[in-house]
Amino acid sequence: MSGLQPSDQNVLATAVCDSLVVAMDPESRRSCIFFWENSRDLLLAVVDAVKEHDDPEIHVAGTGLLESPADPGRHRAFQKALAAADRDHPATAKLFAAAWAAECDNRLGHHLGALYRDGTDDISVADLRALKPLAEPVGNESAEILVVIPFRDRDTGGTRLRNLLACLLSLGDQSFPRARFRVTVVESDDTPRWREVITPYVDHYVFAPKSGEFNKSWAVNVGVVNTPGSPEAICVLDADILTDRDFIARNAARFQQPGTGGHLTYRNMLSLTAPATSHAIRQRVQHQEETADIHAMRGFVLRRPPGACVWARSSAFHRIGGFDERYEGWGGEDNDFVYRMDFSAAFDKYDDLLFHMNHPPAAVLKENGELVNAHIPGLSWKPTEPIGRIDRFATYAPA
């Protein structure tokens, strides 16, 4: 046994089970194709070690989980069998070693809450449109915080719109005074298809006309420069994040510390499965609980990802030129922004929970396995014209 391998056999048993789920559950790959592809060989080594195990109980329980990786009962049964196994048995030692190697190097993990159960009914856009924010938007231009949410939903059957409404309803249920923060949604598409649905939940709705690939960076910059007022701090928030009740208050307080230019709120992000997403939305939004209960959730853990929820002092955001508008499609823009923030300002990372709601995959890799924006040199954004020009890609003409 390696000197750095955990002595707690329960940890190793869980590592085996989680590695199998990450390897075999299609939702795992969809949660972050880049992380999954980078760890494919490590994960398949765990799968092979399970298939080759000569203990009948472990073999049967393990292959059962391989056949149904989303089944929480099979995960728990296999974990229990492994926790009671002889760790010095050669096949078990090999299995634990393979799983620990995967856990150490894989940036994609699995979370199965002790209270998680299957069977949650889906929650729909119609369900959420029947709800109103506990605190209505105020539109106070002197508010010190601006939350900018870039958005598009043209081909998901309303899933991303459902997520956005859940996000906005959670922002409408905050312990921080509603008049002290504003929410701007920037819908970037070839038509303002969801304007009437979104407007009642936000302080500002901005339509940024653009066909073709979604440009998150440009949409964020559009929101920052086209929202009236002069906020002290900016939160760039993905539309798929479900916030807790103290989200704004906790992060606003962090700017009261000296030498604070911005921060990520989290180390790891929990990308919820589809059933867990519906359950989390019901808990947080329909039942108005302070937060979704992580012990009742299932999902895939993205370890140290950038983006999704980043806060910046406005002066720091503008000093670095905002987001790099050369990025098109998915991948790399968040890394670049965080790297430039880290060079330019005192930039912190915290360890808050971050729930990412499930949606159809948006990520695409090139044939060589690189992200589609890999050709853009990092840390090279030096805009020569104003950022966030709303007419940069304009072709839209209202009927």
Helices and strands as residue ranges (DSSP letters): H 9-24, H 26-31, H 33-38, H 40-51, H 56-67, H 72-83, H 90-105, E 108-112, H 125-129, E 145-151, H 159-171, G 178-180, E 181-189, H 195-198, G 199-201, E 204-209, H 216-226, E 233-237, E 241-242, H 247-254, E 262-264, E 268-272, H 274-281, I 282-286, G 294-296, E 298-303, E 309-313, H 314-319, H 333-344, E 347-349, E 355-356
